[in-house]
Amino acid sequence: MDKKYKLVTFGKRDIIENRKRSILEMVFIFTICSMLGFLVEIVYVYLSVGRVVNRGMLVGPYCPIYGFGAIILYLLFYNLKPTKANIPYTFFVSAITMGAFELLSGLAFKYILGIEMWNYSGKFLNILNYTTVPILIGWGILGTIYVFFIQKLLLKIIYLLPKNVATNIAIVIVVIFATDLIVSIYRIINNPDILYKLVNP
């Protein structure tokens, strides 16, 4: 085997570290990280206001913005070798990329949907009110942890499934998410107070 490739064993399947991106992997990563993000939001709001609040815009228990963030990191680092030399690079790219994603998402919520899901006005070194320099540093740390540890674990779990089973599950996930998205948009159009309660738990 060429030295530039490293064989990694996940369950019953061997994969090459220098591999191609997989839509199947992205579906699972998006779903799992969206659900983890939902839990993060619940804990954050509970610590802030002292009660459990559903912060997801969709009916199901997931926050897609976290899933999209994980997909961005996957696309950027799917072929990265997990060596110490790559830690500074991962940190810097994660900080800039995820900070920009948070900023653009905040602006989109504000000027397209007309709501503010967050606002850092008055915070130290804020950037256009929707992210801050300290938060960029936090994104860099979290992104590095995700790329070097969490993503590898998620891929290991995914590759424990036979490919045909994983494919069928992914199809079901996509159908459920698409249905949830349509239903949720309909709910919000008919009851705009849902968005207000999300922003003001």
ChimeraX commands (.cxc) that place a marker at each C-alpha (Angstrom):
marker #1 position 0.00,0.00,0.00 radius 0.5
marker #1 position 1.24,3.48,-0.82 radius 0.5
marker #1 position 2.81,5.11,2.26 radius 0.5
marker #1 position 0.66,8.21,1.97 radius 0.5
marker #1 position -2.39,6.11,2.81 radius 0.5
marker #1 position -3.17,4.73,6.24 radius 0.5
marker #1 position -5.51,1.79,6.75 radius 0.5
marker #1 position -8.10,2.30,9.49 radius 0.5
marker #1 position -10.43,-0.44,10.70 radius 0.5
marker #1 position -13.98,0.51,11.71 radius 0.5
marker #1 position -16.06,-2.49,12.66 radius 0.5
marker #1 position -16.13,-4.95,9.77 radius 0.5
marker #1 position -15.00,-2.41,7.22 radius 0.5
marker #1 position -11.54,-1.16,6.35 radius 0.5
marker #1 position -11.32,2.36,5.00 radius 0.5
marker #1 position -8.48,4.48,3.73 radius 0.5
marker #1 position -7.77,7.64,5.65 radius 0.5
marker #1 position -7.33,9.49,2.33 radius 0.5
marker #1 position -10.91,8.73,1.36 radius 0.5
marker #1 position -13.69,10.43,-0.56 radius 0.5
marker #1 position -16.49,12.34,1.09 radius 0.5
marker #1 position -19.65,10.35,1.69 radius 0.5
marker #1 position -23.23,11.64,1.55 radius 0.5
marker #1 position -24.19,8.77,3.83 radius 0.5
marker #1 position -21.72,9.94,6.45 radius 0.5
marker #1 position -22.97,13.52,6.14 radius 0.5
marker #1 position -26.58,12.49,6.74 radius 0.5
marker #1 position -25.66,10.69,9.96 radius 0.5
marker #1 position -23.29,13.42,11.15 radius 0.5
marker #1 position -25.92,16.08,10.48 radius 0.5
marker #1 position -28.60,14.14,12.37 radius 0.5
marker #1 position -26.50,13.19,15.39 radius 0.5
marker #1 position -24.98,16.66,15.80 radius 0.5
marker #1 position -28.38,18.33,15.36 radius 0.5
marker #1 position -29.73,16.22,18.22 radius 0.5
marker #1 position -26.66,16.90,20.37 radius 0.5
marker #1 position -27.11,20.61,19.65 radius 0.5
marker #1 position -30.73,20.35,20.76 radius 0.5
marker #1 position -29.54,18.96,24.12 radius 0.5
marker #1 position -26.92,21.70,24.40 radius 0.5
marker #1 position -29.60,24.36,23.87 radius 0.5
marker #1 position -31.89,22.79,26.48 radius 0.5
marker #1 position -29.09,22.70,29.06 radius 0.5
marker #1 position -27.99,26.26,28.24 radius 0.5
marker #1 position -31.53,27.69,28.57 radius 0.5
marker #1 position -32.17,25.67,31.73 radius 0.5
marker #1 position -29.03,27.10,33.34 radius 0.5
marker #1 position -30.05,30.60,32.18 radius 0.5
marker #1 position -33.77,30.69,33.09 radius 0.5
marker #1 position -34.24,27.66,35.36 radius 0.5
marker #1 position -36.69,25.67,33.24 radius 0.5
marker #1 position -36.69,23.29,30.30 radius 0.5
marker #1 position -37.52,25.04,27.02 radius 0.5
marker #1 position -37.65,23.60,23.51 radius 0.5
marker #1 position -35.33,25.90,21.56 radius 0.5
marker #1 position -35.68,24.00,18.30 radius 0.5
marker #1 position -37.59,25.61,15.45 radius 0.5
marker #1 position -38.66,22.19,14.21 radius 0.5
marker #1 position -41.08,19.73,15.79 radius 0.5
marker #1 position -38.47,17.03,16.37 radius 0.5
marker #1 position -35.65,17.08,18.93 radius 0.5
marker #1 position -32.94,18.65,16.83 radius 0.5
marker #1 position -31.37,22.01,16.01 radius 0.5
marker #1 position -30.25,21.91,12.36 radius 0.5
marker #1 position -27.80,24.80,12.75 radius 0.5
marker #1 position -25.54,22.50,14.79 radius 0.5
marker #1 position -25.86,19.81,12.15 radius 0.5
marker #1 position -24.89,22.22,9.39 radius 0.5
marker #1 position -21.91,23.35,11.45 radius 0.5
marker #1 position -20.76,19.75,11.82 radius 0.5
marker #1 position -21.15,19.20,8.07 radius 0.5
marker #1 position -18.98,22.26,7.37 radius 0.5
marker #1 position -16.24,20.84,9.61 radius 0.5
marker #1 position -16.63,17.43,7.98 radius 0.5
marker #1 position -16.20,18.90,4.50 radius 0.5
marker #1 position -13.18,20.91,5.59 radius 0.5
marker #1 position -11.40,18.19,7.52 radius 0.5
marker #1 position -12.69,14.83,6.26 radius 0.5
marker #1 position -9.22,13.96,4.92 radius 0.5
marker #1 position -7.11,15.56,7.65 radius 0.5
marker #1 position -4.51,13.41,9.38 radius 0.5
marker #1 position -5.00,13.61,13.18 radius 0.5
marker #1 position -1.46,14.70,14.07 radius 0.5
marker #1 position -0.25,17.30,16.56 radius 0.5
marker #1 position 1.15,19.38,13.69 radius 0.5
marker #1 position -2.39,19.87,12.35 radius 0.5
marker #1 position -3.87,21.15,15.62 radius 0.5
marker #1 position -3.02,24.88,15.07 radius 0.5
marker #1 position -4.36,24.70,11.51 radius 0.5
marker #1 position -7.57,23.01,12.66 radius 0.5
marker #1 position -8.02,25.54,15.46 radius 0.5
marker #1 position -7.55,28.57,13.20 radius 0.5
marker #1 position -9.75,27.31,10.34 radius 0.5
marker #1 position -12.49,26.18,12.77 radius 0.5
marker #1 position -12.49,29.54,14.54 radius 0.5
marker #1 position -12.78,31.57,11.33 radius 0.5
marker #1 position -15.19,29.25,9.53 radius 0.5
marker #1 position -17.59,28.59,12.39 radius 0.5
marker #1 position -17.45,32.23,13.50 radius 0.5
marker #1 position -18.37,33.30,9.97 radius 0.5
marker #1 position -21.16,30.69,9.90 radius 0.5
marker #1 position -22.58,31.99,13.20 radius 0.5
marker #1 position -22.36,35.58,11.97 radius 0.5
marker #1 position -24.04,34.86,8.64 radius 0.5
marker #1 position -26.72,32.73,10.33 radius 0.5
marker #1 position -27.51,35.55,12.77 radius 0.5
marker #1 position -27.75,38.06,9.92 radius 0.5
marker #1 position -29.95,35.68,7.91 radius 0.5
marker #1 position -32.33,35.14,10.85 radius 0.5
marker #1 position -32.53,38.88,11.39 radius 0.5
marker #1 position -32.89,40.19,7.84 radius 0.5
marker #1 position -34.61,37.26,6.11 radius 0.5
marker #1 position -36.82,35.77,8.84 radius 0.5
marker #1 position -37.11,38.94,10.88 radius 0.5
marker #1 position -36.10,37.38,14.22 radius 0.5
marker #1 position -33.05,37.49,16.46 radius 0.5
marker #1 position -32.11,34.10,17.89 radius 0.5
marker #1 position -29.08,35.70,19.57 radius 0.5
marker #1 position -27.46,39.12,19.86 radius 0.5
marker #1 position -24.07,39.99,21.36 radius 0.5
marker #1 position -24.53,43.75,21.25 radius 0.5
marker #1 position -22.41,45.32,23.99 radius 0.5
marker #1 position -20.30,42.19,24.46 radius 0.5
marker #1 position -16.51,42.39,24.45 radius 0.5
marker #1 position -15.10,42.61,20.89 radius 0.5
marker #1 position -18.41,41.77,19.22 radius 0.5
marker #1 position -18.52,41.47,15.44 radius 0.5
marker #1 position -21.68,42.93,13.89 radius 0.5
marker #1 position -23.58,41.83,17.04 radius 0.5
marker #1 position -23.76,38.17,16.02 radius 0.5
marker #1 position -20.42,36.80,17.15 radius 0.5
marker #1 position -17.42,37.96,19.19 radius 0.5
marker #1 position -13.67,37.38,19.23 radius 0.5
marker #1 position -13.85,35.27,22.45 radius 0.5
marker #1 position -16.56,33.17,20.80 radius 0.5
marker #1 position -14.30,32.68,17.78 radius 0.5
marker #1 position -11.67,31.29,20.12 radius 0.5
marker #1 position -14.31,29.02,21.64 radius 0.5
marker #1 position -15.30,27.80,18.18 radius 0.5
marker #1 position -11.64,27.06,17.45 radius 0.5
marker #1 position -11.35,24.93,20.58 radius 0.5
marker #1 position -14.67,23.13,20.04 radius 0.5
marker #1 position -13.93,22.60,16.34 radius 0.5
marker #1 position -10.55,21.06,17.12 radius 0.5
marker #1 position -12.08,18.73,19.73 radius 0.5
marker #1 position -14.82,17.76,17.28 radius 0.5
marker #1 position -12.46,17.04,14.38 radius 0.5
marker #1 position -9.89,15.10,16.39 radius 0.5
marker #1 position -12.22,13.14,18.67 radius 0.5
marker #1 position -15.98,13.41,18.15 radius 0.5
marker #1 position -16.06,13.04,14.36 radius 0.5
marker #1 position -13.82,9.96,14.52 radius 0.5
marker #1 position -16.18,8.42,17.08 radius 0.5
marker #1 position -19.24,9.21,14.95 radius 0.5
marker #1 position -17.63,7.64,11.89 radius 0.5
marker #1 position -16.75,4.57,13.93 radius 0.5
marker #1 position -20.38,4.20,14.99 radius 0.5
marker #1 position -21.61,4.69,11.41 radius 0.5
marker #1 position -19.24,2.03,10.05 radius 0.5
marker #1 position -20.49,-0.52,12.57 radius 0.5
marker #1 position -23.67,-0.66,10.46 radius 0.5
marker #1 position -23.82,-2.76,7.28 radius 0.5
marker #1 position -23.90,-0.41,4.30 radius 0.5
marker #1 position -27.39,-1.42,3.12 radius 0.5
marker #1 position -28.81,-0.92,6.62 radius 0.5
marker #1 position -27.07,2.45,6.99 radius 0.5
marker #1 position -28.42,3.53,3.58 radius 0.5
marker #1 position -32.01,2.61,4.48 radius 0.5
marker #1 position -31.76,4.42,7.81 radius 0.5
marker #1 position -30.37,7.50,6.06 radius 0.5
marker #1 position -33.29,7.52,3.62 radius 0.5
marker #1 position -35.77,7.34,6.50 radius 0.5
marker #1 position -33.93,10.19,8.26 radius 0.5
marker #1 position -34.11,12.41,5.17 radius 0.5
marker #1 position -37.85,11.73,4.73 radius 0.5
marker #1 position -38.56,12.47,8.41 radius 0.5
marker #1 position -36.52,15.66,8.37 radius 0.5
marker #1 position -38.10,16.92,5.13 radius 0.5
marker #1 position -41.59,16.21,6.50 radius 0.5
marker #1 position -40.74,17.92,9.80 radius 0.5
marker #1 position -39.41,20.96,7.94 radius 0.5
marker #1 position -42.62,21.35,5.93 radius 0.5
marker #1 position -44.85,20.88,8.99 radius 0.5
marker #1 position -42.74,23.30,11.06 radius 0.5
marker #1 position -42.82,26.03,8.43 radius 0.5
marker #1 position -46.62,25.64,8.24 radius 0.5
marker #1 position -46.86,25.90,12.07 radius 0.5
marker #1 position -44.72,29.04,12.20 radius 0.5
marker #1 position -46.66,30.75,9.39 radius 0.5
marker #1 position -49.93,30.08,11.23 radius 0.5
marker #1 position -48.57,30.88,14.69 radius 0.5
marker #1 position -45.73,33.46,14.62 radius 0.5
marker #1 position -45.67,33.45,18.45 radius 0.5
marker #1 position -43.68,30.22,18.23 radius 0.5
marker #1 position -40.66,32.21,17.07 radius 0.5
marker #1 position -41.12,34.78,19.83 radius 0.5
marker #1 position -41.11,32.05,22.47 radius 0.5
marker #1 position -37.95,30.58,20.97 radius 0.5
marker #1 position -36.13,33.88,21.23 radius 0.5
marker #1 position -37.62,34.80,24.62 radius 0.5
marker #1 position -37.79,31.51,26.60 radius 0.5
marker link #1:1,2 radius 0.2
marker link #1:2,3 radius 0.2
marker link #1:3,4 radius 0.2
marker link #1:4,5 radius 0.2
marker link #1:5,6 radius 0.2
marker link #1:6,7 radius 0.2
marker link #1:7,8 radius 0.2
marker link #1:8,9 radius 0.2
marker link #1:9,10 radius 0.2
marker link #1:10,11 radius 0.2
marker link #1:11,12 radius 0.2
marker link #1:12,13 radius 0.2
marker link #1:13,14 radius 0.2
marker link #1:14,15 radius 0.2
marker link #1:15,16 radius 0.2
marker link #1:16,17 radius 0.2
marker link #1:17,18 radius 0.2
marker link #1:18,19 radius 0.2
marker link #1:19,20 radius 0.2
marker link #1:20,21 radius 0.2
marker link #1:21,22 radius 0.2
marker link #1:22,23 radius 0.2
marker link #1:23,24 radius 0.2
marker link #1:24,25 radius 0.2
marker link #1:25,26 radius 0.2
marker link #1:26,27 radius 0.2
marker link #1:27,28 radius 0.2
marker link #1:28,29 radius 0.2
marker link #1:29,30 radius 0.2
marker link #1:30,31 radius 0.2
marker link #1:31,32 radius 0.2
marker link #1:32,33 radius 0.2
marker link #1:33,34 radius 0.2
marker link #1:34,35 radius 0.2
marker link #1:35,36 radius 0.2
marker link #1:36,37 radius 0.2
marker link #1:37,38 radius 0.2
marker link #1:38,39 radius 0.2
marker link #1:39,40 radius 0.2
marker link #1:40,41 radius 0.2
marker link #1:41,42 radius 0.2
marker link #1:42,43 radius 0.2
marker link #1:43,44 radius 0.2
marker link #1:44,45 radius 0.2
marker link #1:45,46 radius 0.2
marker link #1:46,47 radius 0.2
marker link #1:47,48 radius 0.2
marker link #1:48,49 radius 0.2
marker link #1:49,50 radius 0.2
marker link #1:50,51 radius 0.2
marker link #1:51,52 radius 0.2
marker link #1:52,53 radius 0.2
marker link #1:53,54 radius 0.2
marker link #1:54,55 radius 0.2
marker link #1:55,56 radius 0.2
marker link #1:56,57 radius 0.2
marker link #1:57,58 radius 0.2
marker link #1:58,59 radius 0.2
marker link #1:59,60 radius 0.2
marker link #1:60,61 radius 0.2
marker link #1:61,62 radius 0.2
marker link #1:62,63 radius 0.2
marker link #1:63,64 radius 0.2
marker link #1:64,65 radius 0.2
marker link #1:65,66 radius 0.2
marker link #1:66,67 radius 0.2
marker link #1:67,68 radius 0.2
marker link #1:68,69 radius 0.2
marker link #1:69,70 radius 0.2
marker link #1:70,71 radius 0.2
marker link #1:71,72 radius 0.2
marker link #1:72,73 radius 0.2
marker link #1:73,74 radius 0.2
marker link #1:74,75 radius 0.2
marker link #1:75,76 radius 0.2
marker link #1:76,77 radius 0.2
marker link #1:77,78 radius 0.2
marker link #1:78,79 radius 0.2
marker link #1:79,80 radius 0.2
marker link #1:80,81 radius 0.2
marker link #1:81,82 radius 0.2
marker link #1:82,83 radius 0.2
marker link #1:83,84 radius 0.2
marker link #1:84,85 radius 0.2
marker link #1:85,86 radius 0.2
marker link #1:86,87 radius 0.2
marker link #1:87,88 radius 0.2
marker link #1:88,89 radius 0.2
marker link #1:89,90 radius 0.2
marker link #1:90,91 radius 0.2
marker link #1:91,92 radius 0.2
marker link #1:92,93 radius 0.2
marker link #1:93,94 radius 0.2
marker link #1:94,95 radius 0.2
marker link #1:95,96 radius 0.2
marker link #1:96,97 radius 0.2
marker link #1:97,98 radius 0.2
marker link #1:98,99 radius 0.2
marker link #1:99,100 radius 0.2
marker link #1:100,101 radius 0.2
marker link #1:101,102 radius 0.2
marker link #1:102,103 radius 0.2
marker link #1:103,104 radius 0.2
marker link #1:104,105 radius 0.2
marker link #1:105,106 radius 0.2
marker link #1:106,107 radius 0.2
marker link #1:107,108 radius 0.2
marker link #1:108,109 radius 0.2
marker link #1:109,110 radius 0.2
marker link #1:110,111 radius 0.2
marker link #1:111,112 radius 0.2
marker link #1:112,113 radius 0.2
marker link #1:113,114 radius 0.2
marker link #1:114,115 radius 0.2
marker link #1:115,116 radius 0.2
marker link #1:116,117 radius 0.2
marker link #1:117,118 radius 0.2
marker link #1:118,119 radius 0.2
marker link #1:119,120 radius 0.2
marker link #1:120,121 radius 0.2
marker link #1:121,122 radius 0.2
marker link #1:122,123 radius 0.2
marker link #1:123,124 radius 0.2
marker link #1:124,125 radius 0.2
marker link #1:125,126 radius 0.2
marker link #1:126,127 radius 0.2
marker link #1:127,128 radius 0.2
marker link #1:128,129 radius 0.2
marker link #1:129,130 radius 0.2
marker link #1:130,131 radius 0.2
marker link #1:131,132 radius 0.2
marker link #1:132,133 radius 0.2
marker link #1:133,134 radius 0.2
marker link #1:134,135 radius 0.2
marker link #1:135,136 radius 0.2
marker link #1:136,137 radius 0.2
marker link #1:137,138 radius 0.2
marker link #1:138,139 radius 0.2
marker link #1:139,140 radius 0.2
marker link #1:140,141 radius 0.2
marker link #1:141,142 radius 0.2
marker link #1:142,143 radius 0.2
marker link #1:143,144 radius 0.2
marker link #1:144,145 radius 0.2
marker link #1:145,146 radius 0.2
marker link #1:146,147 radius 0.2
marker link #1:147,148 radius 0.2
marker link #1:148,149 radius 0.2
marker link #1:149,150 radius 0.2
marker link #1:150,151 radius 0.2
marker link #1:151,152 radius 0.2
marker link #1:152,153 radius 0.2
marker link #1:153,154 radius 0.2
marker link #1:154,155 radius 0.2
marker link #1:155,156 radius 0.2
marker link #1:156,157 radius 0.2
marker link #1:157,158 radius 0.2
marker link #1:158,159 radius 0.2
marker link #1:159,160 radius 0.2
marker link #1:160,161 radius 0.2
marker link #1:161,162 radius 0.2
marker link #1:162,163 radius 0.2
marker link #1:163,164 radius 0.2
marker link #1:164,165 radius 0.2
marker link #1:165,166 radius 0.2
marker link #1:166,167 radius 0.2
marker link #1:167,168 radius 0.2
marker link #1:168,169 radius 0.2
marker link #1:169,170 radius 0.2
marker link #1:170,171 radius 0.2
marker link #1:171,172 radius 0.2
marker link #1:172,173 radius 0.2
marker link #1:173,174 radius 0.2
marker link #1:174,175 radius 0.2
marker link #1:175,176 radius 0.2
marker link #1:176,177 radius 0.2
marker link #1:177,178 radius 0.2
marker link #1:178,179 radius 0.2
marker link #1:179,180 radius 0.2
marker link #1:180,181 radius 0.2
marker link #1:181,182 radius 0.2
marker link #1:182,183 radius 0.2
marker link #1:183,184 radius 0.2
marker link #1:184,185 radius 0.2
marker link #1:185,186 radius 0.2
marker link #1:186,187 radius 0.2
marker link #1:187,188 radius 0.2
marker link #1:188,189 radius 0.2
marker link #1:189,190 radius 0.2
marker link #1:190,191 radius 0.2
marker link #1:191,192 radius 0.2
marker link #1:192,193 radius 0.2
marker link #1:193,194 radius 0.2
marker link #1:194,195 radius 0.2
marker link #1:195,196 radius 0.2
marker link #1:196,197 radius 0.2
marker link #1:197,198 radius 0.2
marker link #1:198,199 radius 0.2
marker link #1:199,200 radius 0.2
marker link #1:200,201 radius 0.2
view
